[in-house]
Amino acid sequence: MTTRRAPVLACSVVGAAVVALDGTVLTVAQPALAHDLGATLGQVQWTGTGYLVAVASLLVLAGRLGDRHGHRRVFATGALGFAAASTGIALAPDIRTVIALRVLQGVCGALLQPATLGMLRTDYPPDRLGTPIAVRTAAIGLAAATGPLVGGAPATAYGWRAVFLLGVPPTLAIGILALATGERPNLREAAGRPRPPRRPNRREAPGPPRRTAKDGPKAGSPLDPGGALLLALTLGLLVHGLVAVAGTGATAGGTLSCAAALLAGLLLVRHERRAICPLLPAELLRGRSVVAGLGALLAASAALTGTLFVATWFLQDVQRLDPLDCALRFLPLAALMVPGALLLPSLQRRHGPRRTAAAGAVLLTLGVLLLSRLGADAGALPVGTGAALLGAGFVTLMVTMTSGVVRAAPESHAGVAGGLQQTAMNIGPALGTAIVTLLVALVPHGGFVPADGAALPALAVLAALTLPAVLRACPADPAPEPPHPAVPGHAGGPLKR
């Protein structure tokens, strides 16, 4: 690793881990926050919903800003803003201020997240992206797994405000580090001044230089504010609708929000087809590796989150386990995610991305199927085995599909690709929870017993859909080249004419 790539990897890993940690420690702080500020349950829920809507709405736009102005610059803005918003939340006098600052924190998180992948894509060759993405994924898994413990200790000792101060030092450090390293020279030049005109040949008249997908957005090109607004509206309404359905069932508000998201999405498609410089590049979305990879990530994250939602309620509400015992039953999931992510680059080199990702899809589906057969008296062994399969399958899919999406995208659209990947990973959990909420309601007295309900079998079908998506996203693994036929009278080496 070069001295220039080390800060990039550090910023990417720490930035992604801080955002993942922030999402898990909040659950520990919410009860104390509600009691201290006299907030209602709906207001406390908006501390999470407001953040999620802001992030999901702006990820792709933030990625395009990184492609246009430089990923380190956008990353530093997001990191420093995230630290400032976290400090403000720790000092907030009332719940309304907390909600507003959480929305601001979501905006800064949206700036930060796509850049963690965009920086890797612009600084690492495509064939060397596997290892840094695996390290980043391992850090996310470790942060998500240890979040309740990391947040519980300061919340117990110093109160809920201390939880929001945890991310301030690391985000300040990586924001300053990103500013200190500066942009990669050729990217800065591409963003700051136009390419020299191409010399016309004898058979064509001189004219303006052609632009290709590799050129990316120029510094003076329009940013497509109409597309950005429609995309933010589509994603924001979709996430809000899914969260509403997951929280209260199929309410009229959630259904209306999802319908409005569909309408905004149709308007977005129409606008992007006519835009001169669209927010979503057509050459990026035409690539089957990108679209199928995003579909696999969406289905995998929805299946995992929905399964964990049902299993957690099953263990605590049906089997009457306390939160610690419930967490111990799912310890194999976290235990396999971190080392699994670090082992995946070597597995991909040995077996190829296609076989590796297909194995991950099979493992994830088997894990959901095994947990779907749990009865009311299920023991720790089947739960732990299912959790292990879930962890191994999900981390395999996440690393291989993220690598495939980022590697398949042109360097000039790395930020948009990173934003789309993060969007899939944010919408997937909301979709999985909404599906589970609707299906559990169909079995009022047995919905949380997996063997008696319809939720986990449906999620197993969703997990199985990752397999055809993987096969379409990953090209066939190359077969070994046959040996060259021997040439009579030639002892080896190239033939000379």
Secondary structure, DSSP 8 states (H G I E B T S, - for coil): --TTHHHHHHHHHHHHHHHHHHHHHHHHHHHHHHHHHT--HHHHHHHHHHHHHHHHHHHHHHHHHHHHH-HHHHHHHHHHHHHHHHHHHHT-SSHHHHHHHHHHHHHHHHHHHHHHHHHHHHHS-GGG-HHHHHHHHHHHHHHHHHHHHHHHHHHHHH-THHHHHTTHHHHHHHHHHHHHH---HHHHHHHHS--------TTS--------TTT---TTS---HHHHHHHHHHHHHHHHHHHHHHHHSS-HHHHHHHHHHHHHHHHHHHHHHH-SS-SS-HHHHT-HHHHHHHHHHHHHHHHHHHHHHHHHHIIIIIS---HHHHHHHTHHHHHHHHHHHHHHHHHHHHH-HHHHHHHHHHHHHHHHHHHHT--TT--HHHHHHHHHHHHHHHHHHHHHHHHHHHHHS-GGGHHHHHHHHHHHHHHHHHHHHHHHHHHHTTSTTTTTSGGG-SHHHHHHHHHHTHHHHHHHHS-------------TT--SS----
